[in-house]
Amino acid sequence: MQIDRAGSDGPVLWVTGAGSGIGRAVAVRAAARGSRVVLSGRRPAAVTGTGELIARAGGRSLVLPLDTTDPAAIEAAHETVTATWGAVTELVLAAGLNTPERYWRDQSLERFEDIVATNLTAVVRVVDAVLPDMREAGSGNIVVVSSYSAWRFTPHAGVAYSASKSALAAVCRTLNEQEAGHGIRSCHLCPGDVDTDFLRLRPRAPDEAARAGMLSPDDVASAVLYVLQVPAHVRIDELVISPMSQT
Ligand SMILES: NC(=O)c1ccc[n+]([C@@H]2O[C@H](COP(=O)([O-])OP(=O)(O)OC[C@H]3O[C@@H](n4cnc5c(N)ncnc54)[C@H](OP(=O)(O)O)[C@@H]3O)[C@@H](O)[C@H]2O)c1
């Protein structure tokens, strides 16, 4: 565990999937605006790498590698965060999973369950862990990194991926319906194609020319930071961001 204890002000933001792609870009940008950022993902070296980027820029992070599908790990990490920095009031849930075997003809139920566990159940689990903090603080801003395929049906996104990401819309809507009285809001963020490691999970990896036309992780991080920065009386219920090439 790597902790930078310098200073104690600034919102406490917990980012999952913080070791790469969108999660890393959000974490770096948020730390630069003064947030204290908790970094979680399964690969310790990847999340530590994000922590080092933040430290080099003078920001503050708490590196807590974990698997978001592990209930005990989430509980332990939450206890560490609150003991170190106090209540978590911002959450960006970017951990996600897909598979190249994404059609009825080639999917396995075991992999289907892994994807639902990561993209849906784990999102609910982390939200569940921080909601009491947010209620007590009277403030919470939750960005759920979902997918364009949850906003508009996308034929090749996959059975498990489409089903699990689409369900996140309901997760956000129920949160907004039931928790607004506690100052808690959530955003169902639906990015189109983003040039990240996630593309390796496609049946056929896109070539350089296709990647060049996609969003960058930083493009999506800008949208996330916008959602996190709007005044407390404003809620961005859903946000779709896509490259001009998106079909
Ligand atoms: N790239 C796209 O075109 C695109 C489009 C729309 C939406 N998205 C969504 O954006 C989110 C971020 O993806 P990305 O594009 O930035 O790709 P990425 O770089 O592959 O990020 C996914 C992250 O999730 C982490 N992760 C996966 N399973 C986890 C688990 N069980 N526990 C903790 N962390 C886990 C991975 O780290 P570890 O392997 O170290 O755990 C990785 O850092 C995903 O939810 C994805 O569905 C991506």
The ligand as a MOL file (V3000), in Angstrom:
LIG
                    3D

  0  0  0     0  0            999 V3000
M  V30 BEGIN CTAB
M  V30 COUNTS 48 52 0 0 0
M  V30 BEGIN ATOM
M  V30 1 N -12.4420 1.2000 -24.5530 0
M  V30 2 C -13.6650 1.3330 -25.0110 0
M  V30 3 O -13.9110 1.3860 -26.2410 0
M  V30 4 C -14.8010 1.4790 -24.0430 0
M  V30 5 C -16.0280 1.9410 -24.5510 0
M  V30 6 C -17.1040 2.0830 -23.6800 0
M  V30 7 C -16.9650 1.7640 -22.3420 0
M  V30 8 N -15.7630 1.2960 -21.8770 0 CHG=1
M  V30 9 C -15.6860 0.9820 -20.4510 0
M  V30 10 O -14.7010 1.7830 -19.8700 0
M  V30 11 C -14.2300 1.1490 -18.6760 0
M  V30 12 C -12.7260 1.2810 -18.6270 0
M  V30 13 O -12.1750 0.5650 -19.7220 0
M  V30 14 P -10.9550 1.1020 -20.5660 0
M  V30 15 O -11.4280 1.3090 -21.9430 0
M  V30 16 O -10.2900 2.2060 -19.8440 0 CHG=-1
M  V30 17 O -10.0290 -0.2100 -20.6420 0
M  V30 18 P -8.9050 -0.7610 -19.6840 0
M  V30 19 O -7.7170 0.1100 -19.7430 0
M  V30 20 O -8.7470 -2.1940 -20.0400 0
M  V30 21 O -9.5560 -0.6030 -18.2370 0
M  V30 22 C -10.3140 -1.5820 -17.5910 0
M  V30 23 C -9.8070 -1.6050 -16.1730 0
M  V30 24 O -10.6590 -2.4300 -15.3650 0
M  V30 25 C -9.8160 -3.1020 -14.4450 0
M  V30 26 N -10.5350 -4.2880 -13.9800 0
M  V30 27 C -11.0860 -5.2660 -14.7260 0
M  V30 28 N -11.6380 -6.1790 -13.9440 0
M  V30 29 C -11.4490 -5.7650 -12.6620 0
M  V30 30 C -11.7910 -6.2790 -11.3990 0
M  V30 31 N -12.4660 -7.4370 -11.2680 0
M  V30 32 N -11.4210 -5.5940 -10.2910 0
M  V30 33 C -10.7430 -4.4420 -10.3980 0
M  V30 34 N -10.4020 -3.8900 -11.5650 0
M  V30 35 C -10.7410 -4.5580 -12.6830 0
M  V30 36 C -8.5500 -3.4230 -15.2350 0
M  V30 37 O -7.4190 -3.5660 -14.4260 0
M  V30 38 P -6.9160 -4.9810 -13.8620 0
M  V30 39 O -6.9100 -5.9190 -15.0280 0
M  V30 40 O -5.5670 -4.6660 -13.3010 0
M  V30 41 O -7.8850 -5.3440 -12.7980 0
M  V30 42 C -8.3950 -2.1720 -16.0770 0
M  V30 43 O -7.5750 -1.2140 -15.4230 0
M  V30 44 C -14.7410 -0.2870 -18.7250 0
M  V30 45 O -15.7900 -0.4250 -17.8090 0
M  V30 46 C -15.2630 -0.4480 -20.1460 0
M  V30 47 O -16.3530 -1.3250 -20.1990 0
M  V30 48 C -14.6820 1.1520 -22.6890 0
M  V30 END ATOM
M  V30 BEGIN BOND
M  V30 1 1 1 2
M  V30 2 2 2 3
M  V30 3 1 2 4
M  V30 4 1 4 5
M  V30 5 2 4 48
M  V30 6 2 5 6
M  V30 7 1 6 7
M  V30 8 2 7 8
M  V30 9 1 8 9
M  V30 10 1 8 48
M  V30 11 1 9 10
M  V30 12 1 9 46
M  V30 13 1 10 11
M  V30 14 1 11 12
M  V30 15 1 11 44
M  V30 16 1 12 13
M  V30 17 1 13 14
M  V30 18 2 14 15
M  V30 19 1 14 16
M  V30 20 1 14 17
M  V30 21 1 17 18
M  V30 22 2 18 19
M  V30 23 1 18 20
M  V30 24 1 18 21
M  V30 25 1 21 22
M  V30 26 1 22 23
M  V30 27 1 23 24
M  V30 28 1 23 42
M  V30 29 1 24 25
M  V30 30 1 25 26
M  V30 31 1 25 36
M  V30 32 1 26 27
M  V30 33 1 26 35
M  V30 34 2 27 28
M  V30 35 1 28 29
M  V30 36 1 29 30
M  V30 37 2 29 35
M  V30 38 1 30 31
M  V30 39 2 30 32
M  V30 40 1 32 33
M  V30 41 2 33 34
M  V30 42 1 34 35
M  V30 43 1 36 37
M  V30 44 1 36 42
M  V30 45 1 37 38
M  V30 46 2 38 39
M  V30 47 1 38 40
M  V30 48 1 38 41
M  V30 49 1 42 43
M  V30 50 1 44 45
M  V30 51 1 44 46
M  V30 52 1 46 47
M  V30 END BOND
M  V30 END CTAB
M  END
